[in-house]
Amino acid sequence: MISDSSPGHVLYTHRTPRVVAARRLTTRSGRAEAGRFLAEGAQAVREALTHGRVREVFVTEPAFCRHEELLRRAPKVSLVTQRAAELLSETVSPQGIVAVCEEITVPLATALAGVPRQVAVLVGVTDPGNAGTVLRVADAAGADAVVFAGEAVDVHNGKCVRASTGSLFHLPVATERDVATVLAQCRRAGLRTVAAHGYAEHDLTAAPWLREPTAWLFGSEAHGLPPEVLEAAETAVRVPILGRAESLNLATAAAVCLYARVLTHGQAEG
């Protein structure tokens, strides 16, 4: 481990240039300009280190003592004051450990390369917590990729990163503003485009095509999928609601859809 600071040395403050530069990564424009983002907390830092995405870790002295073994794997470790750690954090209770990471997104063609079996496409999803949770669900269900389409949240948003609990490092993630391009490339990759739509005529209990490779299209929780996307999708399906619940939230609906194929036919098939 290469360290610019160690216990007993002068700590970096919130005015130290490298800390100031890292603070800019809490904004979307700052992340886009630098091509980097922040991963906060021991679990996120561990996953980022495992997948070789870390450039530097900022850590307070107490957190250094708690995670010394983990930090031995970091290419650069810099001790910071509690105030600096708080300003680098986007949580109410900072853990005192934040990694500066290289962006994880890949080109759409790369994400859909090979023979994908199941892909989650988030169309215009702007809530970072929902987006990160869908990433986690997609990872758990063995999806081959996640695509952020249209005017969607930045996958490198701090809340999205935390909600994914490290899953954003596990599978290809692509972004593409042109939804039509996403649908066309999904079809070229051999995927059936399926819109998850609460008012669809058919539900998942009557879906004989579940054996086929599938690109699930999920819309925002507030507005759902745009009409033009519903029209362009090859199939629309709803998750059956058997009780009196008004609806399911995005992440829950995504979990049901992504696991429907796995539990019905097995992820290895298709």
PAZAPA-4460 file (N, C-alpha, C; in steps of 0.05 Angstrom, whole numbers, plus 32768, in hexadecimal, padded with zeros to 4 digits):
% residues 270
    n_x    n_y    n_z   ca_x   ca_y   ca_z    c_x    c_y    c_z   seq   type   mol
   8011   7FE8   8000   8000   8000   8000   8011   8019   8000     1      M     A
   800C   802B   7FEE   801A   8045   7FED   8009   8059   7FFB     2      I     A
   8013   8066   800F   8003   8079   801E   8011   8094   8020     3      S     A
   8002   80A9   801A   800D   80C4   801D   800B   80CD   803A     4      D     A
   7FFA   80C0   8049   7FF6   80C7   8066   7FF4   80AD   8076     5      S     A
   7FFB   80AE   808E   7FF7   8097   80A0   7FF3   80A2   80BC     6      S     A
   7FE8   8092   80CE   7FE2   809C   80E9   7FFA   80AA   80F5     7      P     A
   7FF6   80C1   8100   800B   80D1   810C   8015   80E7   80FA     8      G     A
   800F   80E6   80E0   8017   80FA   80CE   8001   8110   80CC     9      H     A
   8007   8126   80BE   7FF4   813B   80BA   7FDD   8130   80A8    10      V     A
   7FC5   8135   80B0   7FAE   812B   80A1   7FA6   813F   808B    11      L     A
   7F9C   8134   8075   7F92   8145   8060   7F78   8152   806A    12      Y     A
   7F73   816B   8063   7F5B   8179   806C   7F49   817D   8054    13      T     A
   7F32   8188   8059   7F1F   818E   8043   7F29   81A3   8030    14      H     A
   7F3F   81B0   8037   7F4B   81C4   8025   7F62   81B9   8015    15      R     A
   7F6B   81A1   801B   7F81   8194   800C   7F78   8191   7FEF    16      T     A
   7F88   8199   7FDB   7F7F   8198   7FBF   7F74   817D   7FB6    17      P     A
   7F80   8166   7FBF   7F76   814C   7FB6   7F5A   8147   7FC2    18      R     A
   7F56   8150   7FDA   7F3B   814D   7FE6   7F27   815F   7FD9    19      V     A
   7F2F   8177   7FD2   7F1E   818A   7FC4   7F16   817D   7FA9    20      V     A
   7F29   8172   7F9B   7F23   8165   7F81   7F10   814E   7F84    21      A     A
   7F14   813E   7F99   7F03   8127   7F9E   7EE6   8130   7FA5    22      A     A
   7EE4   8147   7FB3   7EC9   8151   7FBA   7EB9   8157   7FA0    23      R     A
   7EC6   815F   7F8B   7EB8   8165   7F72   7EAA   814D   7F67    24      R     A
   7EB3   8135   7F6F   7EA7   811D   7F65   7E8C   8117   7F72    25      L     A
   7E84   8127   7F84   7E69   8124   7F8F   7E54   8131   7F7D    26      T     A
   7E5D   813E   7F67   7E4A   8149   7F54   7E4C   813B   7F39    27      T     A
   7E37   813A   7F2A   7E37   812C   7F11   7E4A   8139   7EFD    28      R     A
   7E4B   8153   7EFD   7E5D   8161   7EEA   7E7A   815B   7EF2    29      S     A
   7E80   815B   7F0C   7E9B   8155   7F15   7EA4   8139   7F0D    30      G     A
   7E91   8126   7F10   7E98   810A   7F09   7E9C   8107   7EEA    31      R     A
   7E8B   8115   7EDB   7E8E   8113   7EBE   7EA8   811F   7EB5    32      A     A
   7EB0   8135   7EC1   7EC9   8143   7EB9   7EE2   8132   7EC0    33      E     A
   7EE1   8125   7ED8   7EF9   8116   7EE1   7EF9   80F9   7ED8    34      A     A
   7EE2   80EF   7ED0   7EE0   80D2   7EC9   7EE4   80C0   7EE1    35      G     A
   7EDD   80CB   7EF9   7EE0   80BC   7F12   7EC8   80C0   7F24    36      R     A
   7EC5   80B0   7F38   7EAF   80B3   7F4B   7EB8   80A9   7F66    37      F     A
   7EA7   80AD   7F7A   7EAD   80A5   7F96   7E9D   808D   7F9E    38      L     A
   7EAA   807A   7FAB   7E9D   8063   7FB7   7EA2   8065   7FD5    39      A     A
   7E8C   8067   7FE3   7E8E   806C   8000   7E87   8054   8011    40      E     A
   7E96   804F   8026   7E90   8039   8038   7EA2   8021   8032    41      G     A
   7EA6   8011   8047   7EB9   7FFB   8044   7EB1   7FE6   802F    42      A     A
   7E97   7FE0   802D   7E8E   7FCC   801A   7E93   7FD6   7FFD    43      Q     A
   7E8C   7FEF   7FF7   7E90   7FF9   7FDC   7EAE   7FFB   7FD6    44      A     A
   7EBE   8004   7FE9   7EDA   8005   7FE4   7EE6   7FEA   7FDF    45      V     A
   7EDD   7FD6   7FEF   7EE7   7FBA   7FEB   7EE1   7FB0   7FCF    46      R     A
   7EC9   7FB5   7FC5   7EC2   7FAC   7FAA   7ED1   7FBB   7F95    47      E     A
   7ED5   7FD5   7F99   7EE4   7FE5   7F86   7F01   7FDC   7F84    48      A     A
   7F0D   7FD5   7F9B   7F28   7FCB   7F9C   7F2A   7FB0   7F8E    49      L     A
   7F17   7F9F   7F93   7F17   7F84   7F88   7F17   7F86   7F69    50      T     A
   7F09   7F99   7F5E   7F06   7F9C   7F41   7F19   7FB1   7F35    51      H     A
   7F2C   7FB9   7F45   7F41   7FCA   7F3A   7F39   7FE6   7F31    52      G     A
   7F25   7FF2   7F3E   7F1B   800C   7F35   7F25   8023   7F46    53      R     A
   7F34   801E   7F5B   7F3A   8032   7F6F   7F54   8041   7F67    54      V     A
   7F53   805C   7F69   7F6B   806C   7F65   7F77   8075   7F80    55      R     A
   7F65   807B   7F93   7F6E   8085   7FAD   7F58   8081   7FC1    56      E     A
   7F60   807C   7FDA   7F4D   807A   7FF0   7F53   8090   8005    57      V     A
   7F3E   809F   800C   7F3F   80B2   8021   7F33   80A6   803A    58      F     A
   7F40   80A8   8051   7F37   8099   8068   7F3E   80A9   8082    59      V     A
   7F2D   80A9   8095   7F33   80B5   80AF   7F44   80A2   80BF    60      T     A
   7F51   80AC   80D4   7F62   809B   80E5   7F52   8084   80F2    61      E     A
   7F3A   8089   80FD   7F2B   8072   8109   7F24   805D   80F4    62      P     A
   7F1C   8066   80DC   7F15   8054   80C7   7F2D   8045   80BD    63      A     A
   7F44   8052   80BC   7F5D   8045   80B4   7F63   802E   80C7    64      F     A
   7F5F   8032   80E1   7F64   801C   80F4   7F50   8005   80F1    65      C     A
   7F37   800C   80EA   7F23   7FF7   80E6   7F28   7FE7   80CD    66      R     A
   7F32   7FF3   80B8   7F34   7FE6   809E   7F50   7FE4   8093    67      H     A
   7F64   7FE3   80A6   7F80   7FE3   809D   7F86   7FCC   808A    68      E     A
   7F7B   7FB4   808F   7F81   7F9E   807D   7F75   7FA3   8061    69      E     A
   7F5D   7FAD   8060   7F51   7FB4   8046   7F62   7FC9   8037    70      L     A
   7F6C   7FDD   8045   7F7A   7FF3   8039   7F95   7FEB   802F    71      L     A
   7FA0   7FD4   8037   7FB9   7FCB   802C   7FB7   7FC5   800F    72      R     A
   7F9E   7FC1   8005   7F9B   7FBB   7FE8   7F98   7FD4   7FD7    73      R     A
   7F97   7FEC   7FE4   7F92   8004   7FD5   7FAC   800F   7FC9    74      A     A
   7FAB   801A   7FB1   7FC3   8025   7FA4   7FCD   803F   7FB2    75      P     A
   7FBB   804E   7FBF   7FC2   8066   7FCD   7FAE   806B   7FE3    76      K     A
   7FB8   8071   7FFB   7FA7   8077   8012   7FAF   8092   801D    77      V     A
   7F9B   80A3   8022   7FA1   80BD   802D   7F8F   80C1   8046    78      S     A
   7F9B   80C7   805C   7F8C   80CC   8075   7F81   80E8   8074    79      L     A
   7F68   80EB   807D   7F5A   8105   807C   7F4E   810B   8097    80      V     A
   7F48   8124   809C   7F3A   812C   80B4   7F1D   8123   80B3    81      T     A
   7F10   8123   80CA   7EF4   811C   80CB   7EE3   812F   80BA    82      Q     A
   7EEA   8149   80BA   7EDC   815D   80AB   7EDE   8157   808D    83      R     A
   7EF6   8150   8084   7EFA   8149   8068   7EEA   8131   8060    84      A     A
   7EE9   811D   8071   7EDA   8105   806C   7EBC   810B   806A    85      A     A
   7EB3   811D   807B   7E96   8124   807A   7E8F   8132   8060    86      E     A
   7EA1   8143   8056   7E9C   8151   803D   7E9E   813F   8024    87      L     A
   7EAD   8129   8027   7EAF   8116   8011   7E97   8102   8012    88      L     A
   7E8A   8102   8028   7E74   80EF   802B   7E59   80FB   8022    89      S     A
   7E47   80E9   8019   7E2C   80F1   8012   7E18   80E3   8023    90      E     A
   7E21   80DA   803B   7E0F   80CC   804E   7E0D   80DC   8067    91      T     A
   7DF8   80D6   8077   7DF4   80E3   8091   7E09   80DB   80A5    92      V     A
   7E11   80C2   80A4   7E25   80B7   80B7   7E3D   80AC   80A7    93      S     A
   7E50   80BD   80A0   7E67   80B4   8090   7E77   809E   809D    94      P     A
   7E80   808B   808D   7E90   8075   8098   7EAE   807C   8099    95      Q     A
   7EB6   8092   808D   7ED1   809B   808F   7EE4   808E   807B    96      G     A
   7ED9   8081   8067   7EE9   8074   8052   7EDC   8078   8037    97      I     A
   7EEA   8085   8025   7EE0   808C   800A   7EF5   8086   7FF5    98      V     A
   7EEE   8078   7FE0   7F01   8073   7FCA   7EFB   8084   7FB2    99      A     A
   7F0F   808E   7FA5   7F0D   809B   7F8B   7F11   8085   7F76   100      V     A
   7EFC   8080   7F66   7EFC   806A   7F53   7EFA   8073   7F36   101      C     A
   7F04   8063   7F24   7F01   8067   7F08   7EE4   8060   7F00   102      E     A
   7ED8   806F   7EED   7EBD   8069   7EE4   7EBA   804C   7EDB   103      E     A
   7EA2   8041   7EDF   7E9F   8024   7ED9   7E8F   801F   7EC0   104      I     A
   7E83   8034   7EB3   7E72   802F   7E9C   7E82   8026   7E84   105      T     A
   7E75   8016   7E73   7E81   800C   7E5A   7E6E   8014   7E43   106      V     A
   7E78   8013   7E2A   7E67   8019   7E13   7E50   8005   7E11   107      P     A
   7E39   800E   7E06   7E22   7FFC   7E04   7E29   7FE3   7DF5   108      L     A
   7E38   7FE4   7DE0   7E3F   7FCC   7DD0   7E4F   7FB9   7DE1   109      A     A
   7E5F   7FC3   7DF2   7E6F   7FB1   7E04   7E5D   7FA3   7E18   110      T     A
   7E4A   7FB2   7E24   7E38   7FA7   7E38   7E27   7F91   7E2C   111      A     A
   7E20   7F93   7E12   7E0F   7F7F   7E05   7E1E   7F6B   7DF4   112      L     A
   7E38   7F6A   7DF7   7E49   7F58   7DE7   7E44   7F3B   7DEF   113      A     A
   7E4C   7F29   7DDD   7E49   7F0D   7DE3   7E2C   7F04   7DDF   114      G     A
   7E22   7EF3   7DF0   7E07   7EE9   7DEE   7DF8   7EEF   7E08   115      V     A
   7DEF   7F08   7E0C   7DE2   7F0E   7E25   7DC7   7EFF   7E28   116      P     A
   7DC1   7EF8   7E41   7DA8   7EE9   7E46   7D93   7EFB   7E54   117      R     A
   7D9D   7F0D   7E64   7D8A   7F1F   7E73   7D98   7F39   7E79   118      Q     A
   7D8A   7F4F   7E71   7D95   7F6A   7E75   7D7F   7F7B   7E81   119      V     A
   7D87   7F8D   7E94   7D74   7FA0   7E9F   7D7A   7FBB   7E93   120      A     A
   7D65   7FC8   7E88   7D67   7FE2   7E7C   7D56   7FF6   7E8C   121      V     A
   7D63   800A   7E98   7D56   801E   7EA8   7D51   8036   7E96   122      L     A
   7D38   803B   7E8F   7D31   8051   7E7D   7D28   8069   7E8D   123      V     A
   7D38   807E   7E8D   7D30   8097   7E9A   7D2D   8094   7EB8   124      G     A
   7D3A   8081   7EC4   7D38   807D   7EE1   7D4B   8092   7EEE   125      V     A
   7D3F   80A4   7EFE   7D4F   80BA   7F0A   7D55   80B7   7F27   126      T     A
   7D48   80A4   7F35   7D4C   80A1   7F51   7D65   808F   7F56   127      D     A
   7D7A   809A   7F62   7D93   808B   7F64   7D91   8072   7F77   128      P     A
   7D80   8074   7F8B   7D7C   805D   7F9D   7D6F   8046   7F8E   129      G     A
   7D5A   804B   7F7F   7D4D   8037   7F6F   7D61   802B   7F5A   130      N     A
   7D70   803C   7F4D   7D82   8033   7F38   7D97   8021   7F44   131      A     A
   7DA3   8029   7F5A   7DB7   8018   7F67   7DAC   7FFD   7F71   132      G     A
   7D93   7FFE   7F7B   7D87   7FE5   7F84   7D81   7FD2   7F6C   133      T     A
   7D79   7FDD   7F56   7D75   7FCC   7F3E   7D8F   7FC1   7F35   134      V     A
   7DA4   7FD0   7F36   7DBF   7FC5   7F30   7DC5   7FAD   7F41   135      L     A
   7DC0   7FB0   7F5B   7DC5   7F9A   7F6E   7DB4   7F82   7F67   136      R     A
   7D9B   7F86   7F61   7D89   7F70   7F5A   7D92   7F63   7F40   137      V     A
   7D99   7F73   7F2C   7DA2   7F68   7F12   7DBB   7F56   7F16   138      A     A
   7DCD   7F60   7F27   7DE5   7F50   7F2D   7DDD   7F36   7F3B   139      D     A
   7DCB   7F37   7F4E   7DC3   7F1F   7F5D   7DB5   7F0B   7F4A   140      A     A
   7DA6   7F15   7F37   7D97   7F03   7F25   7DA8   7EFA   7F0D   141      A     A
   7DC2   7F01   7F0D   7DD4   7EF8   7EF8   7DD0   7F05   7EDE   142      G     A
   7DC6   7F1E   7EDE   7DC3   7F2D   7EC4   7DDE   7F31   7EB8   143      A     A
   7DDE   7F34   7E9E   7DF7   7F38   7E8F   7E00   7F55   7E8E   144      D     A
   7DED   7F67   7E91   7DF4   7F84   7E90   7DDD   7F94   7E9A   145      A     A
   7DE3   7FAD   7EA0   7DCE   7FC1   7EA7   7DD3   7FD9   7E95   146      V     A
   7DBE   7FE4   7E89   7DC1   7FFB   7E78   7DB0   8012   7E83   147      V     A
   7DBC   802A   7E86   7DAE   8042   7E8E   7DA7   8051   7E74   148      F     A
   7D8E   8053   7E6D   7D85   805E   7E54   7D76   8078   7E58   149      A     A
   7D78   808A   7E44   7D69   80A3   7E46   7D75   80B6   7E5B   150      G     A
   7D65   80C7   7E66   7D6E   80DB   7E7A   7D6D   80CD   7E95   151      E     A
   7D80   80BB   7E99   7D80   80AB   7EB2   7D95   80B7   7EC6   152      A     A
   7D93   80AD   7EDE   7DA5   80B6   7EF3   7DC2   80AD   7EEC   153      V     A
   7DD5   80BB   7EF6   7DF1   80B3   7EF3   7DF7   809B   7F04   154      D     A
   7E00   8086   7EF8   7E06   806D   7F07   7E1B   8072   7F1C   155      V     A
   7E2C   8086   7F18   7E41   808C   7F2B   7E38   809F   7F42   156      H     A
   7E1F   80A6   7F42   7E13   80B5   7F58   7E18   80A6   7F73   157      N     A
   7E1F   80B6   7F87   7E26   80A9   7FA1   7E11   8097   7FAC   158      G     A
   7DF8   80A0   7FAB   7DE2   808F   7FB6   7DDE   8076   7FA5   159      K     A
   7DE1   8078   7F8B   7DDF   8061   7F79   7DF5   804D   7F7F   160      C     A
   7E0D   8057   7F83   7E24   8046   7F89   7E1F   8037   7FA3   161      V     A
   7E16   8045   7FB8   7E11   8038   7FD2   7DFA   8024   7FD0   162      R     A
   7DE5   802A   7FC2   7DCE   8018   7FC0   7DD5   7FFF   7FB1   163      A     A
   7DE9   8000   7F9F   7DF1   7FE8   7F90   7E01   7FD5   7FA1   164      S     A
   7E0B   7FDE   7FB8   7E1B   7FCE   7FCB   7E32   7FBF   7FBC   165      T     A
   7E3E   7FCD   7FA9   7E55   7FC1   7F9B   7E4E   7FB4   7F81   166      G     A
   7E34   7FB0   7F7B   7E2D   7FA1   7F63   7E34   7FB0   7F49   167      S     A
   7E37   7FCB   7F4A   7E3E   7FD9   7F32   7E5A   7FD2   7F28   168      L     A
   7E6A   7FC5   7F39   7E84   7FBC   7F31   7E84   7FA0   7F25   169      F     A
   7E6D   7F92   7F27   7E6B   7F76   7F20   7E62   7F6F   7F04   170      H     A
   7E54   7F82   7EF7   7E49   7F7C   7EDD   7E4B   7F94   7ECB   171      L     A
   7E4B   7F91   7EB1   7E4E   7FA8   7E9F   7E36   7FBB   7EA2   172      P     A
   7E3D   7FD5   7EA3   7E29   7FEA   7EA5   7E2E   7FFE   7E8F   173      V     A
   7E19   8003   7E7F   7E1C   8016   7E69   7E07   802C   7E6B   174      A     A
   7E0D   8043   7E60   7DFA   8059   7E5F   7DF6   8062   7E41   175      T     A
   7DDE   8069   7E3A   7DD8   8072   7E1F   7DBF   8083   7E20   176      E     A
   7DC1   809C   7E17   7DAB   80AF   7E19   7D95   80A8   7E04   177      R     A
   7D9C   809D   7DEE   7D89   8096   7DD9   7D7C   807B   7DDE   178      D     A
   7D64   807B   7DE8   7D56   8062   7DEF   7D52   8050   7DD7   179      V     A
   7D4C   805D   7DC0   7D48   804D   7DA7   7D61   803D   7DA0   180      A     A
   7D78   8049   7DA5   7D92   803B   7DA0   7D95   8023   7DB2   181      T     A
   7D8D   8027   7DCB   7D8F   8011   7DDF   7D7D   7FF9   7DD6   182      V     A
   7D64   7FFF   7DCE   7D51   7FEA   7DC6   7D5C   7FDC   7DAD   183      L     A
   7D66   7FEB   7D9A   7D70   7FDF   7D81   7D88   7FCD   7D87   184      A     A
   7D9A   7FD6   7D98   7DB2   7FC5   7D9E   7DAA   7FAD   7DAF   185      Q     A
   7D96   7FAF   7DC0   7D8D   7F98   7DCF   7D82   7F83   7DBC   186      C     A
   7D72   7F8C   7DA8   7D67   7F79   7D94   7D7D   7F6C   7D84   187      R     A
   7D91   7F7C   7D7C   7DA7   7F71   7D6C   7DB7   7F5C   7D7D   188      R     A
   7DB7   7F5F   7D97   7DC4   7F4C   7DA9   7DB3   7F33   7DAE   189      A     A
   7D9C   7F32   7DA1   7D8A   7F1A   7DA4   7D78   7F1B   7DBC   190      G     A
   7D74   7F33   7DC8   7D63   7F35   7DDF   7D47   7F3E   7DD8   191      L     A
   7D33   7F32   7DE4   7D17   7F3B   7DE2   7D14   7F53   7DF5   192      R     A
   7D0A   7F69   7DEB   7D06   7F81   7DFB   7CEB   7F80   7E09   193      T     A
   7CEB   7F7F   7E23   7CD3   7F7B   7E32   7CCF   7F92   7E45   194      V     A
   7CB9   7FA0   7E42   7CB2   7FB7   7E53   7CA4   7FAE   7E6C   195      A     A
   7CAE   7FB6   7E83   7CA0   7FB1   7E9C   7C8C   7FC8   7EA0   196      A     A
   7C73   7FC1   7E9E   7C5E   7FD6   7E9D   7C46   7FCD   7EAE   197      H     A
   7C3F   7FDE   7EC1   7C2A   7FD6   7ED4   7C0F   7FD2   7EC8   198      G     A
   7C0A   7FDC   7EAF   7BF0   7FDA   7EA3   7BF1   7FC8   7E8A   199      Y     A
   7C06   7FB8   7E88   7C08   7FA5   7E71   7BF1   7F91   7E71   200      A     A
   7BEA   7F87   7E5A   7BD4   7F73   7E58   7BDC   7F59   7E65   201      E     A
   7BF5   7F50   7E62   7BFE   7F36   7E6C   7C10   7F3A   7E84   202      H     A
   7C0F   7F26   7E96   7C22   7F27   7EAD   7C36   7F11   7EAB   203      D     A
   7C48   7F10   7EBF   7C5E   7EFD   7EBE   7C55   7EE0   7EC0   204      L     A
   7C3D   7EDB   7ECA   7C34   7EC0   7ECC   7C2C   7EB4   7EB1   205      T     A
   7C2A   7EC5   7E9C   7C24   7EBC   7E81   7C39   7EC6   7E6E   206      A     A
   7C52   7EBE   7E73   7C68   7EC8   7E63   7C79   7EB1   7E58   207      A     A
   7C70   7EA4   7E42   7C7E   7E8D   7E38   7C9A   7E94   7E2D   208      P     A
   7C9F   7EAE   7E27   7CB8   7EB6   7E1C   7CCE   7EBA   7E30   209      W     A
   7CC9   7EB4   7E4A   7CDD   7EB8   7E5F   7CF6   7EA8   7E5A   210      L     A
   7CF4   7E93   7E4A   7D0C   7E83   7E44   7D1F   7E92   7E31   211      R     A
   7D15   7EA6   7E23   7D25   7EB5   7E10   7D37   7ECA   7E1D   212      E     A
   7D4E   7ED0   7E11   7D5E   7EE6   7E1B   7D4E   7F00   7E1C   213      P     A
   7D50   7F0F   7E32   7D3E   7F25   7E37   7D4C   7F3E   7E3F   214      T     A
   7D43   7F55   7E34   7D4B   7F6F   7E3D   7D33   7F7B   7E4B   215      A     A
   7D33   7F7D   7E65   7D1D   7F88   7E74   7D1F   7FA6   7E74   216      W     A
   7D09   7FB4   7E6D   7D08   7FD1   7E6D   7CF9   7FDB   7E85   217      L     A
   7D06   7FEA   7E96   7CFA   7FF4   7EAF   7CFA   8013   7EAD   218      F     A
   7CE2   801F   7EB4   7CE0   803C   7EB4   7CE2   8047   7ECF   219      G     A
   7CE0   8061   7ED1   7CE2   806E   7EEB   7CC9   8067   7EFD   220      S     A
   7CCD   8068   7F17   7CB8   8060   7F29   7CA0   8074   7F27   221      E     A
   7CA6   808D   7F22   7C91   80A1   7F21   7C81   80A0   7F07   222      A     A
   7C8F   809C   7EF0   7C82   809F   7ED6   7C81   8086   7EC5   223      H     A
   7C8F   8071   7ECD   7C90   8059   7EBD   7C9F   805D   7EA3   224      G     A
   7C9A   804C   7E90   7CA8   804E   7E76   7C99   8062   7E64   225      L     A
   7CA7   8071   7E54   7C9A   8083   7E41   7C8A   8074   7E2C   226      P     A
   7C74   8080   7E22   7C63   8072   7E0E   7C73   8068   7DF6   227      P     A
   7C86   8077   7DED   7C95   806F   7DD5   7CA6   8056   7DDA   228      E     A
   7CAF   8053   7DF3   7CBE   803B   7DFA   7CAC   8023   7DFD   229      V     A
   7C94   8027   7E09   7C81   8011   7E0A   7C79   8008   7DEE   230      L     A
   7C76   801A   7DDC   7C6F   8013   7DC1   7C85   8004   7DB2   231      E     A
   7C9E   800C   7DB8   7CB5   8000   7DAA   7CBC   7FE5   7DB5   232      A     A
   7CB5   7FDF   7DCF   7CBC   7FC6   7DDB   7CAD   7FAF   7DCD   233      A     A
   7CBA   7F98   7DCB   7CAD   7F81   7DBF   7C97   7F75   7DD0   234      E     A
   7C9A   7F77   7DEA   7C87   7F6B   7DFC   7C84   7F7E   7E14   235      T     A
   7C6C   7F7E   7E20   7C68   7F8D   7E39   7C5B   7F79   7E4D   236      A     A
   7C64   7F7B   7E66   7C5A   7F68   7E7A   7C58   7F77   7E95   237      V     A
   7C45   7F6E   7EA5   7C42   7F7A   7EC0   7C48   7F65   7ED5   238      R     A
   7C50   7F6E   7EEC   7C53   7F5C   7F03   7C38   7F5A   7F11   239      V     A
   7C2D   7F42   7F14   7C13   7F40   7F20   7C12   7F49   7F3D   240      P     A
   7BFE   7F59   7F44   7BFA   7F61   7F60   7BE1   7F54   7F6A   241      I     A
   7BE4   7F41   7F7C   7BCE   7F30   7F85   7BC0   7F3C   7F9E   242      L     A
   7BCD   7F4D   7FAC   7BC0   7F5A   7FC3   7BB6   7F75   7FBD   243      G     A
   7BB5   7F87   7FD0   7BA9   7FA1   7FCC   7BBE   7FB8   7FCA   244      R     A
   7BD8   7FB0   7FC7   7BED   7FC4   7FC4   7BE8   7FD4   7FAA   245      A     A
   7BED   7FEE   7FAC   7BE9   7FFF   7F95   7BFC   7FF9   7F7E   246      E     A
   7C15   7FF3   7F86   7C2A   7FED   7F71   7C42   7FE2   7F7F   247      S     A
   7C56   7FDA   7F70   7C70   7FD2   7F7A   7C84   7FE8   7F73   248      L     A
   7C98   7FEC   7F84   7CAD   7FFF   7F7D   7CBE   7FF3   7F67   249      N     A
   7CCE   8004   7F5B   7CDE   7FFC   7F44   7CF1   7FE5   7F4A   250      L     A
   7CFF   7FE7   7F60   7D13   7FD2   7F66   7D05   7FB7   7F6B   251      A     A
   7CEE   7FB7   7F78   7CE0   7F9E   7F7D   7CD6   7F92   7F63   252      T     A
   7CCA   7FA3   7F52   7CC0   7F99   7F38   7CD7   7F8E   7F27   253      A     A
   7CEE   7F9B   7F28   7D05   7F92   7F19   7D0E   7F77   7F23   254      A     A
   7D0E   7F74   7F3E   7D17   7F5A   7F49   7D05   7F43   7F40   255      A     A
   7CEB   7F48   7F41   7CD8   7F34   7F38   7CDD   7F2C   7F1B   256      V     A
   7CE0   7F40   7F0A   7CE3   7F3B   7EED   7CFE   7F2C   7EE8   257      C     A
   7D13   7F36   7EF3   7D2D   7F2A   7EEE   7D2F   7F0E   7EF8   258      L     A
   7D22   7F08   7F0F   7D23   7EED   7F1A   7D0F   7EDB   7F0D   259      Y     A
   7CFB   7EE6   7EFF   7CE6   7ED5   7EF3   7CF3   7EC1   7EDF   260      A     A
   7D05   7ECB   7ECF   7D12   7EB9   7EBB   7D25   7EA6   7EC9   261      R     A
   7D34   7EAF   7EDD   7D47   7E9E   7EEB   7D38   7E87   7EF9   262      V     A
   7D23   7E8E   7F07   7D15   7E79   7F17   7D04   7E67   7F06   263      L     A
   7CFB   7E71   7EEE   7CEA   7E61   7EDD   7CFA   7E4E   7ECB   264      T     A
   7D0F   7E59   7EBF   7D1E   7E49   7EAC   7D3C   7E47   7EB1   265      H     A
   7D46   7E56   7EC4   7D63   7E55   7EC9   7D72   7E68   7EB8   266      G     A
   7D85   7E76   7EC5   7D94   7E8B   7EB7   7DA6   7E80   7EA1   267      Q     A
   7DAE   7E66   7EA4   7DC0   7E5B   7E91   7DB3   7E54   7E76   268      A     A
   7D98   7E54   7E76   7D8A   7E4D   7E5D   7D86   7E66   7E4C   269      E     A
   7D7C   7E62   7E34   7D76   7E78   7E22   7D89   7E79   7E0D   270      G     A
***
